[in-house]
Amino acid sequence: MRITGRLDVQNRSDNSVLFTSVYIGMKLLLWFILLVICWPLALAILLFYPIIWLVLLPFRILGFAVEGVFGFIRALFMLPAKILS
């Protein structure tokens, strides 16, 4: 990717930034639709979303740790194959 004064997101191979921006835009659009349909529920979601995110944060950290352990075990099992090839 070449930087020429502006960030060209379309040239990225994984398109992660483009996908993230579409995902955030979709969430915002759905929230505005919910705000029009049922504004008390939309405001409750807006209020409780950070609290729910904080409650679920330890599980996300635990998931990273478990993924690392499984990656290490996989590397141990694949080590003989890598040495022989």
Secondary structure by P-SEA (a helix, b strand, c coil): ccccccccccccccaaaaaaaaaaaaaaaaaaaaaaacaaaaaaaaaaaaaaaaaaaaaaaaaaaaaaaaaaaaaaaaaaaaaac
